[in-house]
Amino acid sequence: MSHIVLRSSLYRSLTGFRCITRSRPVLLWLGVLVFASGCSLTPVEQAAAPIVGGEGRATAGSIARPVQAEPMQAAPGQASESVSQPPAASEPNQAATDKPDIGPRMDEGRPIGGVAEPARPVIDPNRQASLGRSIGQFQTLRFEQLMGWQDDPLDAALLAWRRNCEAMVLKGQPFIRLCEESEGIDAQDSNAVRGFFERHFEPRRLVTAGPSGRNQNTITGYYEPVLKGSRTATDVYRVPLYKTPADLVTVKLERQYPALQSYRLRGRLVQTENGSEIQPYPSRAELDTQGLLKGREIAWVTDPVEAFFLQIQGSGKIELEDGSYMRLGYANQNGHPYVSIGRWLVNQGELTLAQASMQGIQAWLARNPHRQNELLHQNPSMVFFRELPPTNDPTEGPLGSLGVPLTANRSVAVDPRYVALGLPLVLTTRLPGEAGQRPQAITRLVFAQDTGSAIQGPHRGDFFFGSGPEAGQRAGRMKYDGEMVVLIPKGLQGY
């Protein structure tokens, strides 16, 4: 979900083309570049920046993504429907869920619309891992200073770590050594698991203040939707989900401009009197009403609102008529900024802030079915999917931006500018209780495996609750303060 992931940037219009960027200096630089070229493909080719059409992002599908839960935002697919976070449209190359370009968002070069074959990993034991540098500042702690650390039962924690290893061993040492050692640990022995992380990792609290001056994290939630559907249209299944359009062009700039490696330009080629130019891709409303995606259907479901929320999350499962499941992951996005329909309803006076959750939005639509398209078309962003390989492991969630399956209650989406994907964290927050019950305080070992367009800044996290309607209910009510302490491997250089 290819849920990414990212976040202080806004989509801007540069000579009529929407770009994804994260900071004003880079925005100005990119603006000069695109303005100078008139958004023409020629200068891009001269710059040796590849032009990729119909590809998914380089992330394993993240949810990628969300992304966040629709009430707060998610990644994925997009930002979660949370009205408390302004939806930004930055997109890390590490992936993301549309978590609009996110990133979550993602698998570039893999076949779209078919099941991707896993690449054969190449592990170099002499390579030293480089995760880049966090733009945040850290305070070193000791494990005994982490309140609640000893109370975490660590169920499924080693499973999530081993999934983490699928990606991290490719980066080099010390992850190769750590992953090899962890293979000998009994996953049911919480003391052995705890001892492994205490021996090999150093806790560091992120102390960088966010834009508001806050040092406290805001933790939201996301999940993997499970919808009934079909591979073909029927009288019951009439609402399409789409794979990446053949004419969607993604321009990657990093080969010539390394500082822009996290950014993409999206649009379509149009022949003009001045030659071929990239112009903005149609919005959600245009795609819906003009039938521009006919022939690109990847699956069909019953409810357009459920289809919309599936895009918000960035990935999901389709239960087919024969009882089997089709797994969908984030592939790409149409280049338009994500707009929170929850925030729009609040601004229109239709809902209060407290009501603008996923459940509240669905209830409003049930009361106002005639305004369904009016509401959904407020978000011009459209997410496209790809089919993921089937799995027989019920604990395996969608692929996150790291490229590994997410694990319920052990995976989180972060802003990779501050927390590198693949690092463990100790999360302290609260989780929604059952109906009528108070929130539950928790301290939990989690892993930064996803990104999301609403997960921006040093103090934002998105907690993955798992798959299905119950996970969706909890994710929809998740929004609490919290703290994330990053665990840095001893021997990791330069972070």
C-alpha positions as CSV (number, residue, x, y, z in Angstrom):
1,M,0.0,0.0,0.0
2,S,1.1,0.5,-0.8
3,H,0.6,2.7,1.9
4,I,5.8,6.0,1.5
5,V,5.5,8.6,3.4
6,L,7.5,13.5,2.3
7,R,5.5,16.0,3.4
8,S,6.1,19.6,3.6
9,S,5.6,20.1,-0.1
10,L,2.8,21.3,-2.3
11,Y,1.8,20.6,-5.8
12,R,2.5,23.7,-7.8
13,S,1.7,24.6,-11.3
14,L,4.8,25.2,-13.3
15,T,4.1,26.5,-16.8
16,G,0.8,24.7,-16.6
17,F,2.2,21.4,-15.3
18,R,1.8,20.1,-11.8
19,C,5.0,19.0,-10.1
20,I,5.7,17.2,-6.9
21,T,8.3,18.7,-4.6
22,R,9.1,19.0,-0.9
23,S,10.8,22.3,-0.2
24,R,10.6,25.9,-1.5
25,P,14.3,26.1,-2.6
26,V,13.9,22.9,-4.7
27,L,10.6,24.1,-5.9
28,L,12.2,27.3,-7.2
29,W,15.0,25.4,-8.8
30,L,12.6,22.9,-10.4
31,G,10.4,25.8,-11.5
32,V,13.3,27.5,-13.3
33,L,14.2,24.2,-14.9
34,V,10.7,23.4,-16.1
35,F,10.0,27.0,-17.1
36,A,13.1,27.2,-19.2
37,S,12.1,24.1,-21.0
38,G,8.4,25.0,-21.3
39,C,7.7,21.5,-20.0
40,S,9.0,20.2,-23.3
41,L,10.4,16.7,-23.4
42,T,13.4,17.7,-25.4
43,P,15.4,19.3,-22.6
44,V,14.5,16.4,-20.4
45,E,16.0,14.0,-22.9
46,Q,19.1,16.2,-23.2
47,A,19.3,16.0,-19.4
48,A,19.4,12.2,-19.7
49,A,16.4,12.0,-17.5
50,P,14.5,8.9,-18.5
51,I,10.9,9.3,-19.5
52,V,8.8,6.4,-18.3
53,G,5.2,5.8,-19.3
54,G,2.8,3.4,-17.7
55,E,5.1,2.4,-14.9
56,G,4.4,2.0,-11.3
57,R,6.5,3.7,-8.7
58,A,9.5,2.2,-7.2
59,T,8.0,0.9,-4.1
60,A,6.5,-2.4,-3.6
61,G,3.0,-1.2,-3.9
62,S,2.5,0.6,-0.8
63,I,-0.3,1.1,0.6
64,A,0.8,1.8,0.1
65,R,-0.7,4.1,1.8
66,P,-1.4,5.5,2.8
67,V,-1.9,5.7,3.3
68,Q,-3.4,6.9,6.2
69,A,-6.8,6.2,7.4
70,E,-9.4,8.1,5.6
71,P,-10.5,9.9,8.7
72,M,-7.1,11.6,9.2
73,Q,-6.1,11.7,5.8
74,A,-3.6,7.6,3.5
75,A,-0.6,5.9,1.7
76,P,0.1,4.0,-0.1
77,G,-3.2,5.2,-1.6
78,Q,-3.3,8.9,-0.9
79,A,-3.2,10.9,2.1
80,S,-5.5,9.7,4.7
81,E,-8.9,11.5,5.0
82,S,-7.8,13.2,8.1
83,V,-8.8,16.8,8.1
84,S,-6.1,17.7,10.7
85,Q,-3.2,17.3,8.2
86,P,-3.0,19.5,5.2
87,P,-2.7,17.1,2.2
88,A,0.7,17.6,0.7
89,A,1.8,16.1,-2.6
90,S,5.4,15.3,-2.3
91,E,6.6,12.0,-3.5
92,P,9.6,10.2,-2.2
93,N,11.3,7.9,-4.7
94,Q,11.4,5.3,-2.0
95,A,7.8,4.8,-2.7
96,A,4.7,5.5,-1.1
97,T,1.0,4.9,-1.2
98,D,-0.7,7.6,-3.2
99,K,0.0,8.2,-0.9
100,P,0.0,10.3,-4.0
101,D,3.2,9.9,-5.0
102,I,4.5,8.7,-2.8
103,G,5.0,7.2,-3.3
104,P,2.9,4.2,-1.3
105,R,4.1,4.7,-2.9
106,M,7.1,1.9,-6.0
107,D,8.0,-0.9,-8.4
108,E,9.2,0.9,-11.4
109,G,10.1,-1.4,-14.2
110,R,7.7,-4.1,-13.1
111,P,4.8,-5.2,-15.4
112,I,1.6,-3.3,-14.8
113,G,-1.6,-5.2,-14.8
114,G,0.0,-8.5,-14.4
115,V,1.7,-10.3,-11.5
116,A,5.2,-9.1,-10.9
117,E,7.9,-11.8,-10.7
118,P,10.2,-11.2,-7.7
119,A,13.7,-10.1,-8.7
120,R,16.6,-12.3,-7.6
121,P,18.4,-10.4,-4.7
122,V,22.1,-9.6,-4.9
123,I,23.7,-9.6,-1.5
124,D,27.2,-8.1,-1.2
125,P,28.7,-9.0,2.3
126,N,31.5,-6.4,1.7
127,R,29.1,-3.5,1.1
128,Q,28.5,-1.0,3.9
129,A,24.9,0.2,4.0
130,S,24.1,3.8,3.4
131,L,20.8,5.2,4.5
132,G,21.6,8.8,3.8
133,R,21.4,11.4,6.5
134,S,18.3,12.3,8.5
135,I,17.5,16.0,8.4
136,G,16.4,15.7,12.0
137,Q,18.3,15.9,15.2
138,F,18.5,13.1,17.7
139,Q,19.0,12.6,21.4
140,T,20.7,9.3,22.4
141,L,18.9,7.3,25.1
142,R,19.3,4.0,26.9
143,F,16.7,1.2,26.6
144,E,16.0,1.4,30.3
145,Q,14.8,5.0,29.7
146,L,12.1,3.8,27.3
147,M,8.9,3.7,29.3
148,G,6.9,0.5,28.6
149,W,9.7,-1.1,26.5
150,Q,9.8,-4.1,28.9
151,D,6.0,-4.5,28.6
152,D,5.8,-5.1,24.9
153,P,5.1,-8.9,24.4
154,L,6.9,-8.6,21.0
155,D,4.4,-10.9,19.3
156,A,5.0,-10.8,15.5
157,A,7.9,-8.4,16.0
158,L,10.5,-10.8,14.8
159,L,8.3,-11.7,11.9
160,A,8.1,-8.1,10.9
161,W,11.9,-7.7,11.4
162,R,12.6,-10.8,9.1
163,R,10.4,-9.3,6.4
164,N,12.4,-6.1,6.9
165,C,15.5,-8.1,6.2
166,E,14.3,-9.0,2.7
167,A,15.1,-5.4,1.7
168,M,17.8,-4.4,4.2
169,V,20.3,-7.2,3.4
170,L,20.5,-5.7,-0.1
171,K,21.8,-2.5,1.4
172,G,24.8,-4.2,3.1
173,Q,26.4,-4.3,6.5
174,P,25.5,-4.3,9.4
175,F,22.1,-5.5,8.2
176,I,23.4,-8.7,6.6
177,R,25.1,-9.7,9.9
178,L,22.1,-8.7,12.0
179,C,19.6,-10.5,9.8
180,E,21.7,-13.7,9.8
181,E,21.9,-13.6,13.6
182,S,18.2,-13.1,14.0
183,E,17.5,-16.3,12.1
184,G,18.6,-18.3,15.2
185,I,16.2,-16.5,17.6
186,D,13.0,-18.2,18.8
187,A,10.2,-15.8,17.8
188,Q,8.1,-16.9,20.7
189,D,10.9,-16.0,23.2
190,S,10.2,-12.3,23.9
191,N,13.3,-12.0,26.2
192,A,15.5,-13.3,23.4
193,V,13.9,-11.0,20.9
194,R,14.2,-8.0,23.3
195,G,17.9,-8.9,24.0
196,F,18.7,-9.0,20.3
197,F,17.6,-5.4,19.8
198,E,19.1,-4.2,23.0
199,R,22.5,-5.6,22.1
200,H,22.6,-4.4,18.5
201,F,20.7,-1.1,18.4
202,E,21.0,2.3,20.0
203,P,17.8,4.3,20.8
204,R,17.6,7.9,19.6
205,R,14.8,10.2,20.2
206,L,14.0,12.6,17.4
207,V,14.0,16.1,18.9
208,T,13.6,18.2,15.8
209,A,10.6,20.5,16.3
210,G,7.9,20.4,13.6
211,P,6.5,23.5,11.8
212,S,4.3,24.3,14.7
213,G,7.1,24.0,17.2
214,R,5.7,20.7,18.6
215,N,8.0,17.9,19.5
216,Q,5.1,15.4,20.0
217,N,4.2,13.0,17.3
218,T,0.7,12.7,15.9
219,I,0.0,9.0,15.2
220,T,-2.8,8.1,12.8
221,G,-3.8,4.7,11.3
222,Y,-4.4,2.9,8.0
223,Y,-5.4,-0.5,6.8
224,E,-5.9,-2.8,3.8
225,P,-9.5,-2.8,2.5
226,V,-11.0,-6.1,1.4
227,L,-13.8,-5.7,-1.1
228,K,-16.0,-8.2,-3.0
229,G,-15.4,-7.9,-6.7
230,S,-14.7,-9.5,-10.1
231,R,-12.1,-9.4,-12.9
232,T,-14.9,-8.6,-15.4
233,A,-17.9,-6.3,-15.3
234,T,-21.2,-7.9,-14.3
235,D,-24.6,-6.6,-13.3
236,V,-23.4,-6.7,-9.6
237,Y,-19.8,-5.5,-10.1
238,R,-20.1,-2.3,-12.2
239,V,-17.5,0.1,-10.6
240,P,-14.1,-0.2,-12.2
241,L,-10.6,0.1,-10.6
242,Y,-7.9,0.9,-13.1
243,K,-4.4,0.0,-14.0
244,T,-1.9,2.7,-15.1
245,P,-3.0,4.3,-18.4
246,A,-0.8,3.7,-21.4
247,D,-0.5,7.5,-22.1
248,L,0.5,8.5,-18.5
249,V,4.1,9.7,-18.7
250,T,6.3,9.9,-15.6
251,V,9.5,12.0,-16.0
252,K,12.4,11.1,-13.7
253,L,15.0,13.7,-13.3
254,E,17.6,12.2,-10.8
255,R,20.1,11.0,-13.3
256,Q,21.0,14.5,-14.4
257,Y,19.8,16.2,-11.2
258,P,20.6,14.0,-8.2
259,A,19.0,16.5,-5.8
260,L,15.7,15.8,-7.5
261,Q,15.8,12.0,-7.1
262,S,12.7,12.0,-5.0
263,Y,10.6,13.9,-7.5
264,R,8.5,13.0,-10.5
265,L,6.6,15.0,-13.2
266,R,3.5,13.4,-14.4
267,G,1.3,14.2,-17.4
268,R,0.7,13.1,-21.0
269,L,2.3,13.8,-24.3
270,V,0.4,16.2,-26.5
271,Q,1.4,17.3,-30.0
272,T,1.4,21.1,-30.4
273,E,2.6,23.5,-33.0
274,N,5.8,23.7,-31.0
275,G,6.3,20.0,-30.9
276,S,5.7,17.4,-28.2
277,E,4.9,18.7,-24.8
278,I,3.8,17.3,-21.5
279,Q,0.5,18.6,-20.2
280,P,-1.4,17.8,-17.0
281,Y,-3.1,14.5,-16.9
282,P,-7.0,14.6,-16.6
283,S,-8.4,15.0,-13.1
284,R,-10.6,12.4,-11.4
285,A,-13.8,14.2,-12.5
286,E,-12.6,14.3,-16.1
287,L,-11.5,10.6,-16.0
288,D,-14.8,9.6,-14.5
289,T,-17.2,11.6,-16.7
290,Q,-15.4,11.3,-20.0
291,G,-14.6,7.6,-20.0
292,L,-11.0,8.2,-20.7
293,L,-9.8,5.0,-18.9
294,K,-12.0,2.6,-20.8
295,G,-10.1,-0.6,-21.5
296,R,-7.7,-0.1,-18.5
297,E,-9.9,-1.8,-15.9
298,I,-8.1,-4.2,-13.6
299,A,-11.0,-5.2,-11.4
300,W,-14.7,-4.3,-10.7
301,V,-16.4,-3.7,-7.4
302,T,-19.9,-2.8,-6.3
303,D,-19.6,0.6,-4.6
304,P,-17.9,3.7,-5.9
305,V,-17.4,5.0,-2.3
306,E,-15.6,1.8,-1.4
307,A,-13.5,2.1,-4.5
308,F,-12.6,5.7,-3.5
309,F,-11.5,4.6,-0.1
310,L,-9.4,1.8,-1.6
311,Q,-7.5,4.4,-3.5
312,I,-7.1,6.4,-0.3
313,Q,-5.4,3.4,1.4
314,G,-3.3,2.7,-1.7
315,S,-3.8,-1.1,-1.8
316,G,-6.2,-3.8,-1.0
317,K,-7.7,-7.2,-1.7
318,I,-10.6,-8.1,-3.9
319,E,-12.5,-11.2,-2.9
320,L,-13.5,-12.8,-6.2
321,E,-16.7,-14.8,-6.9
322,D,-14.9,-18.2,-6.6
323,G,-13.6,-17.3,-3.1
324,S,-10.1,-16.5,-4.2
325,Y,-8.4,-13.2,-3.6
326,M,-6.8,-10.7,-6.0
327,R,-4.2,-8.5,-4.4
328,L,-3.9,-4.9,-5.7
329,G,-1.0,-2.6,-5.0
330,Y,-0.3,1.0,-5.8
331,A,1.1,1.5,-9.3
332,N,0.9,5.2,-10.1
333,Q,-1.2,8.3,-9.8
334,N,-2.4,11.0,-12.2
335,G,-0.2,13.8,-10.9
336,H,-3.0,15.9,-9.3
337,P,-2.7,16.9,-5.6
338,Y,-4.7,14.9,-3.1
339,V,-7.6,16.9,-1.6
340,S,-9.2,15.7,1.6
341,I,-12.9,15.3,1.1
342,G,-13.3,15.3,4.9
343,R,-11.8,18.7,5.1
344,W,-14.1,19.9,2.2
345,L,-17.1,18.7,4.2
346,V,-15.9,20.6,7.3
347,N,-15.3,23.7,5.2
348,Q,-18.8,23.4,3.8
349,G,-20.3,23.2,7.2
350,E,-21.6,19.6,6.5
351,L,-19.5,18.0,9.2
352,T,-17.6,19.0,12.3
353,L,-14.0,18.1,12.8
354,A,-14.9,15.3,15.2
355,Q,-17.3,13.8,12.6
356,A,-14.9,14.0,9.6
357,S,-13.7,10.4,9.9
358,M,-14.0,7.7,7.4
359,Q,-17.1,6.5,9.1
360,G,-18.5,10.0,9.3
361,I,-17.9,10.6,5.6
362,Q,-19.6,7.3,4.7
363,A,-22.6,8.2,6.9
364,W,-22.9,11.6,5.2
365,L,-22.9,10.0,1.8
366,A,-25.6,7.6,2.9
367,R,-27.7,10.6,3.8
368,N,-26.8,12.5,0.6
369,P,-26.4,9.9,-2.2
370,H,-27.3,12.5,-4.8
371,R,-24.1,14.4,-3.9
372,Q,-21.8,11.5,-4.2
373,N,-20.0,12.6,-7.3
374,E,-19.9,16.2,-6.1
375,L,-18.0,15.0,-3.0
376,L,-15.7,12.5,-4.6
377,H,-14.7,14.8,-7.4
378,Q,-13.4,17.3,-4.9
379,N,-10.3,15.1,-4.9
380,P,-8.7,15.4,-8.3
381,S,-6.2,12.7,-7.6
382,M,-6.7,9.2,-9.1
383,V,-4.7,6.2,-8.0
384,F,-3.9,3.3,-10.4
385,F,-3.3,-0.3,-9.3
386,R,-1.3,-3.3,-10.3
387,E,-1.9,-6.9,-9.4
388,L,0.5,-8.4,-6.8
389,P,1.5,-12.1,-6.6
390,P,-0.9,-14.2,-4.4
391,T,0.1,-15.3,-1.0
392,N,-0.9,-18.1,1.3
393,D,0.3,-16.3,4.4
394,P,-2.6,-14.7,6.2
395,T,-0.3,-12.5,8.2
396,E,1.2,-10.9,5.1
397,G,-0.1,-7.4,4.5
398,P,0.3,-5.3,1.4
399,L,3.7,-4.2,0.1
400,G,4.9,-1.0,1.7
401,S,7.3,1.5,0.3
402,L,10.2,-0.5,1.5
403,G,9.1,-3.3,-0.8
404,V,8.3,-5.8,1.8
405,P,4.9,-7.0,3.1
406,L,3.5,-5.0,6.0
407,T,2.7,-6.7,9.3
408,A,-0.4,-5.7,11.3
409,N,0.4,-3.8,14.5
410,R,4.1,-3.8,13.7
411,S,4.5,-1.6,10.6
412,V,4.3,2.1,10.4
413,A,4.5,4.8,7.6
414,V,7.0,7.6,8.3
415,D,8.5,10.6,6.6
416,P,11.8,9.1,5.2
417,R,13.5,12.5,5.3
418,Y,13.6,12.1,9.1
419,V,13.4,8.3,9.6
420,A,15.0,6.0,7.0
421,L,12.9,3.2,5.7
422,G,13.8,-0.1,7.3
423,L,14.8,1.1,10.7
424,P,13.1,-0.2,13.9
425,L,11.3,2.3,16.2
426,V,9.8,2.1,19.6
427,L,6.4,3.7,19.4
428,T,4.5,5.0,22.4
429,T,1.0,6.1,21.8
430,R,-2.6,5.0,22.4
431,L,-4.8,2.8,20.3
432,P,-8.6,3.1,19.9
433,G,-10.5,0.8,22.3
434,E,-13.6,-1.2,21.4
435,A,-16.9,0.6,21.0
436,G,-17.5,2.6,24.2
437,Q,-14.1,1.7,25.7
438,R,-11.2,4.1,26.5
439,P,-8.1,4.2,24.3
440,Q,-5.3,1.7,25.3
441,A,-1.8,3.1,26.0
442,I,0.9,1.0,24.3
443,T,4.6,0.9,23.8
444,R,5.4,-1.2,20.8
445,L,8.4,-2.2,18.6
446,V,7.5,-1.2,15.0
447,F,9.3,-0.9,11.7
448,A,9.4,2.0,9.2
449,Q,8.2,0.2,6.1
450,D,5.9,2.6,4.4
451,T,5.3,6.2,3.5
452,G,2.3,8.4,2.9
453,S,1.5,11.8,1.4
454,A,0.0,13.1,4.7
455,I,2.9,11.7,6.8
456,Q,5.0,14.8,6.7
457,G,7.5,16.1,9.2
458,P,9.6,14.7,12.0
459,H,6.6,13.9,14.3
460,R,4.1,12.0,12.1
461,G,3.5,8.3,12.0
462,D,0.8,6.1,10.4
463,F,0.1,2.8,12.2
464,F,-0.9,-0.2,10.1
465,F,-3.8,-2.1,11.6
466,G,-4.1,-5.0,9.2
467,S,-6.7,-6.0,6.7
468,G,-10.5,-6.0,6.6
469,P,-13.4,-4.1,8.1
470,E,-12.4,-4.4,11.7
471,A,-9.0,-3.0,11.0
472,G,-10.7,-0.2,9.0
473,Q,-12.9,0.7,11.9
474,R,-9.9,1.1,14.2
475,A,-7.8,2.9,11.7
476,G,-10.6,5.3,11.1
477,R,-10.7,6.3,14.8
478,M,-6.9,6.5,15.2
479,K,-5.4,9.9,16.0
480,Y,-3.4,10.3,19.1
481,D,-0.2,12.0,20.3
482,G,2.8,9.7,20.7
483,E,6.5,9.4,20.5
484,M,8.8,7.5,18.1
485,V,12.3,6.5,19.2
486,V,14.4,5.4,16.3
487,L,16.7,2.3,16.9
488,I,20.0,2.8,15.0
489,P,22.1,-0.3,14.3
490,K,25.5,-0.2,16.0
491,G,28.1,0.0,13.3
492,L,25.8,1.8,10.8
493,Q,28.0,4.5,9.2
494,G,26.9,8.1,8.5
495,Y,23.4,8.2,9.9
